[in-house]
């Protein structure tokens, strides 16, 4: 039996890249998989359902259970239909993997309102709508006396944790997802729901454009950027074994699993009284000298 035998998982953006790797891995570990993907371009344009269908067929050919779903995660009613489809096909729901996203790379000084809104819409609203409907189902299940043993797995990014040149909107959205995960973990534990986030580094349509040199590891003895490297941790987080793990952000790359330490209080000076404006400069200089060096923004020297 696989580690997720009998569990049902919805994976958004599951037709390609990381989402496809997750879907295949969950299927191999016995999960019932809802492959959700509307088949848009990297910029969120167009529709193509064939890629999701292909992943479903691949899972079934390997002996797994899967259905395709083409609903839009940013549409409130459509997101509920995704949950309903999982329940109709498999009778229960245990895991939501919020993976779908788009990118509109642009230097901040050139960014447009449309690009900003589109990025926030897919990442933040998309994470909200599907998870909110899943939580409704799990909460009612818990109120009925059952333990949902449920998982929300969100997708942040190194860009969201430290910033990335030419990705102001994307970085902002991904940083928001990391914060959302902390709130979900704090609020939803009472219902038998955990919430964790990923900051994966792997070869996808998105990263091949932004970080082409770093992604070029195919053909090496160990393909560090193979999306399949990320999947085992995601599947484990979706399993019953991860019930005590919540509110965490995992940075994943190749064979590396790193637990992010998050924002913590740094050096402090407390005068015990109001500061004079002229006193602030030397205090800030002292604090900067005492702090841990911050991680550099991606794309800076």
Secondary structure, 3 states (H helix, E strand, C coil): CCCCCCCEEEEECCCCHHHHHHHHHHHHCCCEEEEECCCCCCCCCCCCCHHHHHHHHHHHHCCCEEEEECCCCCCHHHHHHHHHHHHHHHCCCCEEECCCCCCCCECHHHCCHHHHHHHHHHHHHHHHHHHHHHHHHHHHHHHCCCCCCEEEEEECCHHHHHCECCEHHHHHHHHHHHHHHHHHHHHHHHHCEEEEEEEEECCCHHHHHHCHHHHCCCCCCCCCCCCHHHHHHHHHHHCHHHCCCCCCEEEEECCEEEECCCCCCCCCCCCCCCCCHHHHHHHHHHHHHHCCCCCCCECCC
